[in-house]
Amino acid sequence: MQAYCMKCRAKKEMKDLESVTLKNGRTATQGTCSSCGTKMFKIGKA
């Protein structure tokens, strides 16, 4: 799954994907950037 990396300033592929639920009940996906290892977050796709 792709998400925007704030450090690379580009859309990159996420690795180590993990589904999380936010406080308001929405689902999100959390992972790390495949290039630099920064934490990435995408709301709405689990």
mmCIF file as gemmi writes it, N, C-alpha and C atoms, coordinates in Angstrom:
data_model
loop_
_atom_site.group_PDB
_atom_site.id
_atom_site.type_symbol
_atom_site.label_atom_id
_atom_site.label_alt_id
_atom_site.label_comp_id
_atom_site.label_asym_id
_atom_site.label_entity_id
_atom_site.label_seq_id
_atom_site.pdbx_PDB_ins_code
_atom_site.Cartn_x
_atom_site.Cartn_y
_atom_site.Cartn_z
_atom_site.occupancy
_atom_site.B_iso_or_equiv
_atom_site.pdbx_formal_charge
_atom_site.auth_seq_id
_atom_site.auth_asym_id
_atom_site.pdbx_PDB_model_num
ATOM 1 N N . MET Axp A 1 ? 0.848 -1.174 0 1 0 ? 1 A 1
ATOM 2 C CA . MET Axp A 1 ? 0 0 0 1 0 ? 1 A 1
ATOM 3 C C . MET Axp A 1 ? 0.895 1.239 0 1 0 ? 1 A 1
ATOM 4 N N . GLN Axp A 2 ? 0.48 2.245 -0.732 1 0 ? 2 A 1
ATOM 5 C CA . GLN Axp A 2 ? 1.25 3.473 -0.802 1 0 ? 2 A 1
ATOM 6 C C . GLN Axp A 2 ? 0.662 4.543 0.112 1 0 ? 2 A 1
ATOM 7 N N . ALA Axp A 3 ? 1.536 5.371 0.648 1 0 ? 3 A 1
ATOM 8 C CA . ALA Axp A 3 ? 1.135 6.509 1.469 1 0 ? 3 A 1
ATOM 9 C C . ALA Axp A 3 ? 2.191 7.597 1.293 1 0 ? 3 A 1
ATOM 10 N N . TYR Axp A 4 ? 1.865 8.809 1.733 1 0 ? 4 A 1
ATOM 11 C CA . TYR Axp A 4 ? 2.778 9.933 1.576 1 0 ? 4 A 1
ATOM 12 C C . TYR Axp A 4 ? 3.779 9.946 2.727 1 0 ? 4 A 1
ATOM 13 N N . CYS Axp A 5 ? 5.061 9.981 2.397 1 0 ? 5 A 1
ATOM 14 C CA . CYS Axp A 5 ? 6.126 10.051 3.396 1 0 ? 5 A 1
ATOM 15 C C . CYS Axp A 5 ? 6.5 11.52 3.593 1 0 ? 5 A 1
ATOM 16 N N . MET Axp A 6 ? 6.415 12.001 4.82 1 0 ? 6 A 1
ATOM 17 C CA . MET Axp A 6 ? 6.716 13.402 5.117 1 0 ? 6 A 1
ATOM 18 C C . MET Axp A 6 ? 8.211 13.701 4.989 1 0 ? 6 A 1
ATOM 19 N N . LYS Axp A 7 ? 9.054 12.726 5.237 1 0 ? 7 A 1
ATOM 20 C CA . LYS Axp A 7 ? 10.502 12.938 5.155 1 0 ? 7 A 1
ATOM 21 C C . LYS Axp A 7 ? 10.987 12.92 3.708 1 0 ? 7 A 1
ATOM 22 N N . CYS Axp A 8 ? 10.511 11.967 2.908 1 0 ? 8 A 1
ATOM 23 C CA . CYS Axp A 8 ? 10.907 11.863 1.496 1 0 ? 8 A 1
ATOM 24 C C . CYS Axp A 8 ? 10.14 12.867 0.613 1 0 ? 8 A 1
ATOM 25 N N . ARG Axp A 9 ? 9.001 13.344 1.11 1 0 ? 9 A 1
ATOM 26 C CA . ARG Axp A 9 ? 8.116 14.247 0.365 1 0 ? 9 A 1
ATOM 27 C C . ARG Axp A 9 ? 7.625 13.639 -0.946 1 0 ? 9 A 1
ATOM 28 N N . ALA Axp A 10 ? 7.237 12.372 -0.867 1 0 ? 10 A 1
ATOM 29 C CA . ALA Axp A 10 ? 6.726 11.665 -2.039 1 0 ? 10 A 1
ATOM 30 C C . ALA Axp A 10 ? 5.906 10.47 -1.57 1 0 ? 10 A 1
ATOM 31 N N . LYS Axp A 11 ? 5.082 9.937 -2.481 1 0 ? 11 A 1
ATOM 32 C CA . LYS Axp A 11 ? 4.349 8.714 -2.174 1 0 ? 11 A 1
ATOM 33 C C . LYS Axp A 11 ? 5.321 7.547 -2.25 1 0 ? 11 A 1
ATOM 34 N N . LYS Axp A 12 ? 5.342 6.75 -1.206 1 0 ? 12 A 1
ATOM 35 C CA . LYS Axp A 12 ? 6.232 5.59 -1.131 1 0 ? 12 A 1
ATOM 36 C C . LYS Axp A 12 ? 5.432 4.378 -0.679 1 0 ? 12 A 1
ATOM 37 N N . GLU Axp A 13 ? 6.003 3.225 -0.871 1 0 ? 13 A 1
ATOM 38 C CA . GLU Axp A 13 ? 5.387 1.971 -0.452 1 0 ? 13 A 1
ATOM 39 C C . GLU Axp A 13 ? 5.609 1.788 1.049 1 0 ? 13 A 1
ATOM 40 N N . MET Axp A 14 ? 4.54 1.386 1.76 1 0 ? 14 A 1
ATOM 41 C CA . MET Axp A 14 ? 4.645 1.128 3.197 1 0 ? 14 A 1
ATOM 42 C C . MET Axp A 14 ? 4.999 -0.331 3.432 1 0 ? 14 A 1
ATOM 43 N N . LYS Axp A 15 ? 5.796 -0.578 4.462 1 0 ? 15 A 1
ATOM 44 C CA . LYS Axp A 15 ? 6.072 -1.95 4.88 1 0 ? 15 A 1
ATOM 45 C C . LYS Axp A 15 ? 5.709 -2.086 6.355 1 0 ? 15 A 1
ATOM 46 N N . ASP Axp A 16 ? 5.657 -3.288 6.863 1 0 ? 16 A 1
ATOM 47 C CA . ASP Axp A 16 ? 5.25 -3.588 8.244 1 0 ? 16 A 1
ATOM 48 C C . ASP Axp A 16 ? 3.875 -2.991 8.549 1 0 ? 16 A 1
ATOM 49 N N . LEU Axp A 17 ? 2.899 -3.292 7.692 1 0 ? 17 A 1
ATOM 50 C CA . LEU Axp A 17 ? 1.554 -2.738 7.837 1 0 ? 17 A 1
ATOM 51 C C . LEU Axp A 17 ? 0.855 -3.269 9.082 1 0 ? 17 A 1
ATOM 52 N N . GLU Axp A 18 ? 0.081 -2.375 9.707 1 0 ? 18 A 1
ATOM 53 C CA . GLU Axp A 18 ? -0.66 -2.727 10.911 1 0 ? 18 A 1
ATOM 54 C C . GLU Axp A 18 ? -1.973 -1.951 10.901 1 0 ? 18 A 1
ATOM 55 N N . SER Axp A 19 ? -3.093 -2.629 11.079 1 0 ? 19 A 1
ATOM 56 C CA . SER Axp A 19 ? -4.394 -1.963 11.137 1 0 ? 19 A 1
ATOM 57 C C . SER Axp A 19 ? -4.623 -1.421 12.539 1 0 ? 19 A 1
ATOM 58 N N . VAL Axp A 20 ? -5.075 -0.172 12.617 1 0 ? 20 A 1
ATOM 59 C CA . VAL Axp A 20 ? -5.369 0.458 13.902 1 0 ? 20 A 1
ATOM 60 C C . VAL Axp A 20 ? -6.745 1.112 13.83 1 0 ? 20 A 1
ATOM 61 N N . THR Axp A 21 ? -7.364 1.293 14.993 1 0 ? 21 A 1
ATOM 62 C CA . THR Axp A 21 ? -8.642 1.977 15.085 1 0 ? 21 A 1
ATOM 63 C C . THR Axp A 21 ? -8.424 3.259 15.88 1 0 ? 21 A 1
ATOM 64 N N . LEU Axp A 22 ? -8.886 4.373 15.316 1 0 ? 22 A 1
ATOM 65 C CA . LEU Axp A 22 ? -8.733 5.666 15.974 1 0 ? 22 A 1
ATOM 66 C C . LEU Axp A 22 ? -9.761 5.829 17.091 1 0 ? 22 A 1
ATOM 67 N N . LYS Axp A 23 ? -9.595 6.871 17.911 1 0 ? 23 A 1
ATOM 68 C CA . LYS Axp A 23 ? -10.51 7.11 19.022 1 0 ? 23 A 1
ATOM 69 C C . LYS Axp A 23 ? -11.948 7.333 18.57 1 0 ? 23 A 1
ATOM 70 N N . ASN Axp A 24 ? -12.115 7.918 17.379 1 0 ? 24 A 1
ATOM 71 C CA . ASN Axp A 24 ? -13.469 8.18 16.889 1 0 ? 24 A 1
ATOM 72 C C . ASN Axp A 24 ? -14.078 6.986 16.162 1 0 ? 24 A 1
ATOM 73 N N . GLY Axp A 25 ? -13.37 5.851 16.101 1 0 ? 25 A 1
ATOM 74 C CA . GLY Axp A 25 ? -13.911 4.636 15.517 1 0 ? 25 A 1
ATOM 75 C C . GLY Axp A 25 ? -13.493 4.377 14.084 1 0 ? 25 A 1
ATOM 76 N N . ARG Axp A 26 ? -12.841 5.326 13.431 1 0 ? 26 A 1
ATOM 77 C CA . ARG Axp A 26 ? -12.406 5.126 12.048 1 0 ? 26 A 1
ATOM 78 C C . ARG Axp A 26 ? -11.205 4.182 12.007 1 0 ? 26 A 1
ATOM 79 N N . THR Axp A 27 ? -11.045 3.506 10.876 1 0 ? 27 A 1
ATOM 80 C CA . THR Axp A 27 ? -9.917 2.6 10.711 1 0 ? 27 A 1
ATOM 81 C C . THR Axp A 27 ? -8.784 3.319 9.994 1 0 ? 27 A 1
ATOM 82 N N . ALA Axp A 28 ? -7.569 2.842 10.223 1 0 ? 28 A 1
ATOM 83 C CA . ALA Axp A 28 ? -6.39 3.426 9.593 1 0 ? 28 A 1
ATOM 84 C C . ALA Axp A 28 ? -5.326 2.348 9.46 1 0 ? 28 A 1
ATOM 85 N N . THR Axp A 29 ? -4.329 2.637 8.648 1 0 ? 29 A 1
ATOM 86 C CA . THR Axp A 29 ? -3.207 1.731 8.458 1 0 ? 29 A 1
ATOM 87 C C . THR Axp A 29 ? -1.92 2.459 8.831 1 0 ? 29 A 1
ATOM 88 N N . GLN Axp A 30 ? -1.087 1.788 9.597 1 0 ? 30 A 1
ATOM 89 C CA . GLN Axp A 30 ? 0.164 2.363 10.055 1 0 ? 30 A 1
ATOM 90 C C . GLN Axp A 30 ? 1.297 1.47 9.583 1 0 ? 30 A 1
ATOM 91 N N . GLY Axp A 31 ? 2.414 2.087 9.191 1 0 ? 31 A 1
ATOM 92 C CA . GLY Axp A 31 ? 3.555 1.318 8.73 1 0 ? 31 A 1
ATOM 93 C C . GLY Axp A 31 ? 4.8 2.176 8.701 1 0 ? 31 A 1
ATOM 94 N N . THR Axp A 32 ? 5.833 1.691 8.014 1 0 ? 32 A 1
ATOM 95 C CA . THR Axp A 32 ? 7.072 2.435 7.891 1 0 ? 32 A 1
ATOM 96 C C . THR Axp A 32 ? 7.419 2.595 6.417 1 0 ? 32 A 1
ATOM 97 N N . CYS Axp A 33 ? 8.151 3.661 6.111 1 0 ? 33 A 1
ATOM 98 C CA . CYS Axp A 33 ? 8.563 3.945 4.738 1 0 ? 33 A 1
ATOM 99 C C . CYS Axp A 33 ? 9.607 2.918 4.314 1 0 ? 33 A 1
ATOM 100 N N . SER Axp A 34 ? 9.488 2.425 3.089 1 0 ? 34 A 1
ATOM 101 C CA . SER Axp A 34 ? 10.434 1.426 2.6 1 0 ? 34 A 1
ATOM 102 C C . SER Axp A 34 ? 11.802 2.042 2.304 1 0 ? 34 A 1
ATOM 103 N N . SER Axp A 35 ? 11.868 3.362 2.094 1 0 ? 35 A 1
ATOM 104 C CA . SER Axp A 35 ? 13.142 4.014 1.781 1 0 ? 35 A 1
ATOM 105 C C . SER Axp A 35 ? 13.892 4.483 3.022 1 0 ? 35 A 1
ATOM 106 N N . CYS Axp A 36 ? 13.211 5.287 3.872 1 0 ? 36 A 1
ATOM 107 C CA . CYS Axp A 36 ? 13.924 5.925 4.982 1 0 ? 36 A 1
ATOM 108 C C . CYS Axp A 36 ? 13.559 5.374 6.357 1 0 ? 36 A 1
ATOM 109 N N . GLY Axp A 37 ? 12.487 4.607 6.472 1 0 ? 37 A 1
ATOM 110 C CA . GLY Axp A 37 ? 12.123 4.002 7.752 1 0 ? 37 A 1
ATOM 111 C C . GLY Axp A 37 ? 11.26 4.882 8.643 1 0 ? 37 A 1
ATOM 112 N N . THR Axp A 38 ? 10.793 6.017 8.141 1 0 ? 38 A 1
ATOM 113 C CA . THR Axp A 38 ? 9.941 6.917 8.912 1 0 ? 38 A 1
ATOM 114 C C . THR Axp A 38 ? 8.553 6.31 9.067 1 0 ? 38 A 1
ATOM 115 N N . LYS Axp A 39 ? 7.895 6.591 10.21 1 0 ? 39 A 1
ATOM 116 C CA . LYS Axp A 39 ? 6.539 6.117 10.437 1 0 ? 39 A 1
ATOM 117 C C . LYS Axp A 39 ? 5.591 6.774 9.451 1 0 ? 39 A 1
ATOM 118 N N . MET Axp A 40 ? 4.691 5.977 8.859 1 0 ? 40 A 1
ATOM 119 C CA . MET Axp A 40 ? 3.7 6.486 7.911 1 0 ? 40 A 1
ATOM 120 C C . MET Axp A 40 ? 2.314 6.093 8.4 1 0 ? 40 A 1
ATOM 121 N N . PHE Axp A 41 ? 1.315 6.864 7.98 1 0 ? 41 A 1
ATOM 122 C CA . PHE Axp A 41 ? -0.038 6.678 8.489 1 0 ? 41 A 1
ATOM 123 C C . PHE Axp A 41 ? -1.021 7.002 7.377 1 0 ? 41 A 1
ATOM 124 N N . LYS Axp A 42 ? -2.018 6.143 7.152 1 0 ? 42 A 1
ATOM 125 C CA . LYS Axp A 42 ? -3.035 6.411 6.137 1 0 ? 42 A 1
ATOM 126 C C . LYS Axp A 42 ? -4.403 6.12 6.75 1 0 ? 42 A 1
ATOM 127 N N . ILE Axp A 43 ? -5.248 7.139 6.777 1 0 ? 43 A 1
ATOM 128 C CA . ILE Axp A 43 ? -6.581 7.008 7.347 1 0 ? 43 A 1
ATOM 129 C C . ILE Axp A 43 ? -7.542 6.485 6.294 1 0 ? 43 A 1
ATOM 130 N N . GLY Axp A 44 ? -8.424 5.568 6.689 1 0 ? 44 A 1
ATOM 131 C CA . GLY Axp A 44 ? -9.498 5.139 5.822 1 0 ? 44 A 1
ATOM 132 C C . GLY Axp A 44 ? -9.321 3.787 5.177 1 0 ? 44 A 1
ATOM 133 N N . LYS Axp A 45 ? -8.149 3.256 5.097 1 0 ? 45 A 1
ATOM 134 C CA . LYS Axp A 45 ? -7.954 1.936 4.484 1 0 ? 45 A 1
ATOM 135 C C . LYS Axp A 45 ? -7.313 1.01 5.516 1 0 ? 45 A 1
ATOM 136 N N . ALA Axp A 46 ? -7.98 -0.066 5.807 1 0 ? 46 A 1
ATOM 137 C CA . ALA Axp A 46 ? -7.469 -0.983 6.812 1 0 ? 46 A 1
ATOM 138 C C . ALA Axp A 46 ? -7.076 -2.297 6.182 1 0 ? 46 A 1
